[in-house]
Amino acid sequence: QPSSYYTGDLTTAHYKFSLTSKLPFLQPNSLLCKFARFQTYLTGQYFREQGEISRRSYAGFGHYFGIGLVGTLSDLGRFELNYTLPLKQGLNRAGLSFGFGTEFL
């Protein structure tokens, strides 16, 4: 029987596959094409609930497909504007997200 005071990370699995390419239908030397890229990705994750520490089932594994734009903001970092679709009913709804990070293209 697991302890009721368990405070560890309940994530047991995560994956991400992504493809990044130049923006379609633009000239290769255009300003937008130099600083932005188009991306598609497939990601998945599995989270356990507190009461499921001893039980493991892959029924709760969520898979998502997304498309988006990735660009650089000078030397500050990168931004992402993504639209994500869940590939399994009953999971989170499709949605738009924005992110900023320090990893560059």
Sequence and secondary structure as in RCSB ss.txt:
>XXXX:A:sequence
QPSSYYTGDLTTAHYKFSLTSKLPFLQPNSLLCKFARFQTYLTGQYFREQGEISRRSYAGFGHYFGIGLVGTLSD
LGRFELNYTLPLKQGLNRAGLSFGFGTEFL
>XXXX:A:secstr
   TT  S  EEEEEEEEEEE  TTS TTSHHHHHEEEEEEEEEEEE  GGGSS   GGG EEEEEEEEEEEETT
TEEEEEEEEEESSTTS   EEEEEEES   
